[in-house]
Amino acid sequence: MEKKNEKGIIDLQCDTPLRRKQRHRTKGMAKHSNLIKECNSVLLILDKLEEQRPLYTQEKKFQSHSKNAHPNIAEIPKGILEKKI
């Protein structure tokens, strides 16, 4: 049911089922966006903690092998190795 003001313009703030669904979907998307931001912050913290722990023997061997196999890896621009989601 559309409501019109005194000038005959349709009031877009009327509460129709379509508007209710749109508001509900928008709020749901905002909640998902906030959850993604929180998850990203937790992953960042876990990543920093992992960088501080000592490496296991297998990890040390793999790291030294990969450094020997690809000595110029540090010259690759940082943006190429990182993928933004």
TORPA-4810 file (N, C-alpha, C, O; in nm, 3 decimals):
<nodes>
NODE_1_0.085_-0.118_0.000_0.000_0.000_0.000_0.089_0.123_0.000_0.167_0.144_0.093_M
NODE_2_0.077_0.204_-0.101_0.160_0.322_-0.113_0.091_0.441_-0.048_-0.030_0.459_-0.062_E
NODE_3_0.168_0.520_0.022_0.117_0.642_0.083_0.171_0.761_0.004_0.285_0.760_-0.041_K
NODE_4_0.087_0.862_-0.011_0.130_0.982_-0.081_0.117_1.101_0.013_0.023_1.109_0.093_K
NODE_5_0.212_1.193_0.003_0.202_1.314_0.083_0.113_1.416_0.013_0.053_1.385_-0.090_N
NODE_6_0.104_1.536_0.068_0.012_1.635_0.010_0.049_1.677_-0.132_-0.036_1.727_-0.205_E
NODE_7_0.172_1.657_-0.173_0.212_1.692_-0.309_0.191_1.577_-0.407_0.217_1.593_-0.526_K
NODE_8_0.144_1.463_-0.359_0.118_1.351_-0.446_0.241_1.264_-0.472_0.238_1.176_-0.558_G
NODE_9_0.350_1.288_-0.397_0.472_1.209_-0.414_0.461_1.084_-0.328_0.419_1.091_-0.212_I
NODE_10_0.498_0.970_-0.384_0.490_0.843_-0.311_0.593_0.843_-0.199_0.711_0.872_-0.220_I
NODE_11_0.546_0.810_-0.078_0.634_0.801_0.039_0.707_0.668_0.034_0.645_0.562_0.044_D
NODE_12_0.839_0.672_0.019_0.918_0.551_0.008_0.944_0.486_0.144_0.996_0.374_0.150_L
NODE_13_0.910_0.553_0.253_0.933_0.498_0.385_0.817_0.413_0.435_0.820_0.365_0.548_Q
NODE_14_0.713_0.393_0.353_0.600_0.312_0.396_0.648_0.168_0.418_0.744_0.123_0.356_C
NODE_15_0.579_0.099_0.505_0.622_-0.034_0.546_0.554_-0.140_0.460_0.448_-0.192_0.497_D
NODE_16_0.613_-0.172_0.349_0.560_-0.275_0.261_0.639_-0.403_0.285_0.750_-0.397_0.338_T
NODE_17_0.587_-0.520_0.247_0.663_-0.644_0.264_0.799_-0.641_0.194_0.897_-0.696_0.244_P
NODE_18_0.803_-0.577_0.077_0.930_-0.569_0.004_1.032_-0.486_0.081_1.149_-0.522_0.088_L
NODE_19_0.987_-0.373_0.139_1.078_-0.289_0.216_1.126_-0.361_0.342_1.243_-0.350_0.379_R
NODE_20_1.036_-0.436_0.406_1.075_-0.512_0.526_1.181_-0.615_0.491_1.279_-0.631_0.564_R
NODE_21_1.162_-0.685_0.379_1.261_-0.785_0.336_1.394_-0.720_0.305_1.500_-0.774_0.337_K
NODE_22_1.389_-0.603_0.242_1.513_-0.534_0.207_1.587_-0.489_0.333_1.709_-0.503_0.341_Q
NODE_23_1.514_-0.436_0.431_1.578_-0.394_0.556_1.637_-0.515_0.628_1.748_-0.508_0.681_R
NODE_24_1.564_-0.624_0.631_1.612_-0.746_0.696_1.739_-0.796_0.628_1.834_-0.835_0.696_H
NODE_25_1.741_-0.797_0.496_1.859_-0.843_0.421_1.977_-0.749_0.446_2.091_-0.794_0.461_R
NODE_26_1.951_-0.619_0.450_2.058_-0.521_0.473_2.119_-0.539_0.612_2.241_-0.535_0.628_T
NODE_27_2.033_-0.560_0.712_2.085_-0.582_0.847_2.165_-0.711_0.854_2.268_-0.717_0.922_K
NODE_28_2.119_-0.815_0.784_2.192_-0.941_0.781_2.328_-0.926_0.717_2.426_-0.984_0.763_G
NODE_29_2.335_-0.847_0.610_2.463_-0.825_0.542_2.557_-0.747_0.633_2.678_-0.774_0.634_M
NODE_30_2.504_-0.652_0.710_2.588_-0.577_0.802_2.643_-0.668_0.912_2.759_-0.655_0.951_A
NODE_31_2.560_-0.760_0.960_2.606_-0.854_1.062_2.717_-0.942_1.007_2.817_-0.966_1.074_K
NODE_32_2.699_-0.991_0.883_2.802_-1.073_0.821_2.931_-0.995_0.801_3.041_-1.048_0.821_H
NODE_33_2.919_-0.871_0.763_3.037_-0.787_0.744_3.113_-0.770_0.875_3.236_-0.777_0.877_S
NODE_34_3.040_-0.748_0.984_3.105_-0.734_1.114_3.171_-0.865_1.157_3.281_-0.863_1.213_N
NODE_35_3.107_-0.977_1.132_3.166_-1.106_1.166_3.295_-1.130_1.087_3.392_-1.182_1.141_L
NODE_36_3.295_-1.093_0.960_3.415_-1.109_0.877_3.528_-1.023_0.931_3.643_-1.067_0.936_I
NODE_37_3.497_-0.900_0.971_3.600_-0.812_1.028_3.658_-0.870_1.156_3.779_-0.865_1.178_K
NODE_38_3.570_-0.925_1.242_3.618_-0.985_1.366_3.705_-1.107_1.339_3.809_-1.126_1.402_E
NODE_39_3.662_-1.191_1.244_3.741_-1.310_1.209_3.877_-1.270_1.153_3.978_-1.332_1.186_C
NODE_40_3.881_-1.168_1.071_4.008_-1.122_1.015_4.102_-1.073_1.125_4.222_-1.096_1.119_N
NODE_41_4.047_-1.004_1.225_4.133_-0.957_1.334_4.186_-1.074_1.417_4.301_-1.071_1.460_S
NODE_42_4.103_-1.176_1.439_4.149_-1.294_1.513_4.257_-1.367_1.432_4.358_-1.410_1.489_V
NODE_43_4.237_-1.382_1.301_4.337_-1.447_1.217_4.468_-1.371_1.217_4.576_-1.431_1.214_L
NODE_44_4.461_-1.239_1.219_4.582_-1.157_1.224_4.658_-1.181_1.354_4.781_-1.191_1.353_L
NODE_45_4.586_-1.189_1.465_4.650_-1.215_1.594_4.714_-1.353_1.594_4.828_-1.369_1.639_I
NODE_46_4.642_-1.453_1.545_4.698_-1.588_1.540_4.820_-1.595_1.449_4.916_-1.667_1.479_L
NODE_47_4.818_-1.521_1.339_4.932_-1.518_1.248_5.054_-1.458_1.317_5.165_-1.508_1.301_D
NODE_48_5.033_-1.351_1.392_5.145_-1.289_1.465_5.201_-1.384_1.571_5.322_-1.391_1.592_K
NODE_49_5.111_-1.456_1.639_5.159_-1.553_1.739_5.239_-1.665_1.675_5.340_-1.709_1.730_L
NODE_50_5.193_-1.711_1.559_5.263_-1.819_1.490_5.402_-1.775_1.445_5.496_-1.854_1.446_E
NODE_51_5.416_-1.649_1.406_5.546_-1.599_1.363_5.645_-1.596_1.478_5.766_-1.604_1.454_E
NODE_52_5.598_-1.585_1.602_5.687_-1.574_1.717_5.730_-1.709_1.772_5.828_-1.716_1.846_Q
NODE_53_5.660_-1.817_1.738_5.694_-1.948_1.794_5.817_-2.004_1.722_5.842_-1.971_1.606_R
NODE_54_5.893_-2.090_1.791_6.008_-2.153_1.725_5.960_-2.256_1.622_5.854_-2.317_1.637_P
NODE_55_6.041_-2.275_1.519_6.006_-2.369_1.413_6.042_-2.512_1.452_6.141_-2.536_1.521_L
NODE_56_5.960_-2.606_1.406_5.993_-2.748_1.421_6.103_-2.784_1.323_6.132_-2.708_1.230_Y
NODE_57_6.164_-2.900_1.342_6.274_-2.944_1.257_6.233_-2.950_1.111_6.306_-2.904_1.023_T
NODE_58_6.115_-3.008_1.084_6.068_-3.018_0.945_6.048_-2.881_0.883_6.079_-2.859_0.766_Q
NODE_59_5.997_-2.788_0.962_5.976_-2.652_0.911_6.107_-2.582_0.883_6.119_-2.509_0.784_E
NODE_60_6.206_-2.603_0.969_6.338_-2.543_0.947_6.402_-2.595_0.818_6.459_-2.519_0.739_K
NODE_61_6.391_-2.727_0.798_6.446_-2.787_0.676_6.376_-2.733_0.552_6.440_-2.701_0.452_K
NODE_62_6.243_-2.724_0.559_6.168_-2.673_0.444_6.205_-2.528_0.416_6.220_-2.488_0.300_F
NODE_63_6.218_-2.448_0.523_6.252_-2.307_0.505_6.391_-2.292_0.442_6.410_-2.211_0.351_Q
NODE_64_6.488_-2.369_0.489_6.622_-2.358_0.431_6.624_-2.409_0.287_6.693_-2.353_0.202_S
NODE_65_6.547_-2.515_0.259_6.540_-2.567_0.122_6.475_-2.465_0.029_6.523_-2.444_-0.083_H
NODE_66_6.367_-2.403_0.072_6.299_-2.306_-0.015_6.384_-2.182_-0.036_6.381_-2.122_-0.144_S
NODE_67_6.462_-2.143_0.066_6.551_-2.027_0.048_6.661_-2.060_-0.052_6.701_-1.974_-0.131_K
NODE_68_6.711_-2.183_-0.048_6.817_-2.222_-0.142_6.761_-2.237_-0.283_6.829_-2.204_-0.380_N
NODE_69_6.639_-2.287_-0.296_6.580_-2.308_-0.427_6.536_-2.177_-0.492_6.538_-2.163_-0.614_A
NODE_70_6.497_-2.080_-0.409_6.448_-1.951_-0.460_6.519_-1.837_-0.387_6.460_-1.773_-0.301_H
NODE_71_6.645_-1.812_-0.419_6.721_-1.710_-0.345_6.672_-1.567_-0.370_6.696_-1.479_-0.287_P
NODE_72_6.604_-1.543_-0.482_6.561_-1.407_-0.514_6.415_-1.381_-0.476_6.353_-1.290_-0.531_N
NODE_73_6.361_-1.459_-0.386_6.220_-1.444_-0.349_6.195_-1.309_-0.282_6.085_-1.255_-0.291_I
NODE_74_6.295_-1.253_-0.217_6.279_-1.125_-0.150_6.262_-1.011_-0.249_6.210_-0.905_-0.214_A
NODE_75_6.305_-1.031_-0.373_6.295_-0.926_-0.474_6.156_-0.918_-0.537_6.127_-0.821_-0.608_E
NODE_76_6.071_-1.017_-0.514_5.936_-1.015_-0.571_5.855_-0.910_-0.498_5.854_-0.907_-0.375_I
NODE_77_5.785_-0.823_-0.571_5.703_-0.721_-0.504_5.601_-0.785_-0.410_5.544_-0.890_-0.440_P
NODE_78_5.580_-0.721_-0.297_5.494_-0.778_-0.192_5.350_-0.796_-0.240_5.286_-0.894_-0.201_K
NODE_79_5.298_-0.707_-0.320_5.160_-0.714_-0.366_5.130_-0.836_-0.450_5.015_-0.880_-0.454_G
NODE_80_5.228_-0.892_-0.516_5.208_-1.008_-0.601_5.182_-1.134_-0.516_5.102_-1.220_-0.552_I
NODE_81_5.253_-1.143_-0.403_5.241_-1.261_-0.319_5.117_-1.259_-0.231_5.073_-1.365_-0.185_L
NODE_82_5.060_-1.142_-0.207_4.944_-1.131_-0.120_4.818_-1.118_-0.203_4.815_-1.045_-0.303_E
NODE_83_4.715_-1.189_-0.163_4.586_-1.180_-0.232_4.485_-1.120_-0.135_4.463_-1.174_-0.026_K
NODE_84_4.424_-1.012_-0.174_4.324_-0.949_-0.089_4.188_-1.007_-0.119_4.150_-1.025_-0.235_K
NODE_85_4.115_-1.034_-0.013_3.981_-1.091_-0.029_3.877_-0.984_-0.005_3.757_-1.010_-0.013_I
</nodes>
